[in-house]
Amino acid sequence: MTQHFNSIAESSAGLTPWQRLETIIKMSGMSINAFARCIGLSRGENLYQIKKGNNGISRDLAHRITNYYPQISFAWLVAGEGAMTIDGQSTTGIPFYNCSCPDDIDRLATDDPDGYVAMPGFEDCCAVIAHNWQSKDGIPQGAYVFLHRMEKRYVRMGQYFLISDQYVGFCQIRTLSKLRKLKVTGCKVPVSLKHLERDEAHELYLVRGVLNVVGK
């Protein structure tokens, strides 16, 4: 089953030190203690003190984190200033596309990206899209969706963005081995698309993660 990394980050001005730190820990996929060891701390007590609100994020701790995750902005981590990641005009990282409707996903194959996102733990993604449309597909409007392009012969159960002649959008897919077809479900998926031939799926993108940006 696909593993999803769902993290919630607020606007930089509204995040507490612990919320900023927690966002990075969640994206790393590690526990607090494992993350502490990863960045060179002997134990996680300092991080727990930040969680309790007793301490802020010191410059030493911020340097430890940004040395291990150079994509993370030092100013954002210490003071909540600016963007979480250092992308700017960079041409490295995961291509980012600002999408206003499902059909905009075609831009992944035809257009230059609107920017690049550096995000620890998601390096296998082919694109990040801004989900800027209202829908009932389970993805919040305004969220950033991390996509991994899948080979159709290796489809595993999970949430996908499907491009086919009959449907373009997010859905749940699992493989029907006996029928050698894909079972497609979702509130907007046509009944006629319930069992899909693999060749009928022009593109399949596995949803690797959703970052919901909520402002205060």
Number of C-alpha atoms within 10 A of each C-alpha: 8 13 10 14 17 14 16 15 18 16 15 19 13 14 19 19 20 20 18 22 21 19 18 22 19 17 17 18 13 13 12 19 16 17 20 21 13 14 17 13 16 12 14 15 13 17 23 15 14 19 17 10 12 10 14 19 19 15 13 9 19 20 16 17 23 15 13 14 17 16 18 22 20 22 14 20 30 19 17 19 14 15 16 22 19 18 19 10 9 11 12 11 19 22 20 22 23 18 19 16 15 18 11 14 21 13 13 16 8 8 10 11 18 12 18 21 21 21 22 18 12 21 14 12 21 17 23 28 23 20 23 17 15 12 16 12 16 11 18 19 17 19 18 21 24 27 23 21 17 15 11 17 10 7 17 16 14 17 25 26 22 23 20 16 10 12 16 21 18 27 22 20 24 18 20 12 8 6 11 13 17 24 18 22 18 17 13 14 18 12 11 9 17 15 18 19 14 17 11 15 17 12 18 21 22 26 24 22 22 22 21 20 16 13 11 9
